[in-house]
Amino acid sequence: MTLVADILRRNRAGEAVALPAWCTAHPGTLSAILRCYRDDRAPILIEATCNQVNHLGGYTGMDPAGFRRFLLGLAQAEGIDPARLILGGDHLGPNPWRREAAAPAMDKARAMVAAYVEAGFSKIHLDASMACAGEAGLAEEVMAARAADLAQVAEGAAQGRPLSYVIGTEVPVPGGETAPLDHLAVTTPEAARRTIELHRAAFAARGLDAVMDRVVGVVVQPGVDFGNDQIHAFDPGAAGALTGSAPGLGGPVFEAHSTDYQSGPALAALVRGHFGILKVGPELTFAWRQALFALNDIARGMGLPADLPETLQAAMRAEPADWRAYVAPGPREGAMMLYGLSDRARYYWPRPEVQASVARLLQSLRDSSPEPGLVAQATGGLVSPVDPASLPEQVVDRMVGAVVERYRTACGEV
């Protein structure tokens, strides 16, 4: 983590450098991200969330060690040195078990944090902000105390290996908002300082004073968010007091969550405002879905069987739990199921019928010779002749790669 700490130190000192954090467990998307790093030696920060990956499996079915093996396998396949990978755990706390009482929920959170650290994750976001069953709400002091308890567990599991921590909870809803937002309140400098000081006191009460020195980031709300059909763009003026306070916070820089769909200039402004870590998730799988639908359009243009959008939507309608809260009923429902910015479709790619449709599509394209003009029409400009054998990867790399390049440029990496 020395390299990460150095990047964040330089950000705090005023350099326009930062780290993008890639938050996805989708194999095709992760492979495309890794391919974007083949020609350089930059570190690659990939994060998993508490609901996605935990010691009980999460919704991916992977525990932290399984996720690490999965990611290392993808890196090997793409020719990426595994030493470049930095693994982060996001929102590690009782959130997956918040419907239980606090005591058992926190016991599970401790076991999860230990599993993350033992698996080799080195960037740990401690988030115990959520109320559990029977709790009407939590005082900030209680949030900090629970985070410190989790830090103590992490330090024990690390056995002397230095970890880097992120604290703070003023974040948008993971995956995008379920209801429209008219206004976002930017975190005040006073609130950011209070978060740090409460954690400092809670860490000190457990003999973790030195550990607090390895808190590299604090999550705050800079005024960015997105919903299924809206984007709240970063306004540097509205966040001026917050960003101006960063050098005086005593060490940590800011971490921005839900920066998906922000423009390149907005991301660069966040970096200049001492946001040393920019997290992105649904936009990555949204771009991957765009690529697969473009390939479907190419196949249809050639008269080949291609039913991916219909198959995906049918799978979503058969099991609506993962999208229903994000999509308003009405005449636009069908379109927003597939094209909503929250990209709830990402939960359905593992379904067998969807996997089968993807496999048929890719094989039919590899066995064909689409004309350059047809490819250009579907992809938005890929006009040079493309080997059919590598067409799927080239289209995916074009669309996912555009997102990756925007973030890496804003972070000073390219």
C-alpha angles and dihedrals in degrees: 000000000000090000092050092049089050093051091050092046089054090049091052089050090057104265116139094239130119144147125256112219114212108210109190139103095197108123098212092048093046091050090052091050091050092050088059089064098051096102100050142039102239119139116258116219113199121177136198124199129227093249094045098048127015141140089275094051105262120218092307091057089236129119117209093269090049092050090051092051090047092051094045089053091054091047092051091050091052096045095248119148105241089218087074093062120099115191120210132189115214128208092355106185141082097311097114089053100035091124088066125076115278097254098057092036091055091046089057091045090054091051090049094050091049090050092051093051095043089052091058103262107150106178109068125187108200112206119169095150099117123096116236129215112310094017115113091195142327130251113230089243090060091049090052093046092052091047089052090051089055091047089054090054091048092051091051092050092047093061093207098323106132115244129194118223136205121197134184135076110213093121139133118257109284110256096018136297121299093211132038117270123212097188140012121209112224114224112258121233088242092056092049091050092048091052091053095045094048090051091046090055093045092049091048091051088061096044092257098124092127091047090059087062087066094057097114100174145026122206113231136163111253092178099270126127142129138212132193092283106013141062126203105210122213113261109199091195094055090049095043097109091049097047092044091056096058099090090056097052094093101248118332124096123205127275118208121209128195094022089149115141095013113142123252092253090049092052091047089051090053090053091050087049091062098263096145096178124046115192123205130174125142093041089063095056089039087060091047090052089049089054094050091048090050089053088050089054090051091052092049090049088058093048093250123143108268123163105152100124092047093046093048093049092048090054090050093050091048091057108023100169095100097052110021097090091051101048124067115225116246142074093321095051097100094050094045092050088064103027104033114127092234085067096213086169088080090080092062104054093091092058108115095233091051092047089051092051091050092049092051091048096050094045093049090052093048088053093050139066109227116196116250091240092055091049090049092051093052097041101038100249115349092136103153115099111272128204105242090222091064099030096105093052093046093052092046091047091050094054103034089037091058090060092045093048092051091055096042091050092051090049093052095248099119 
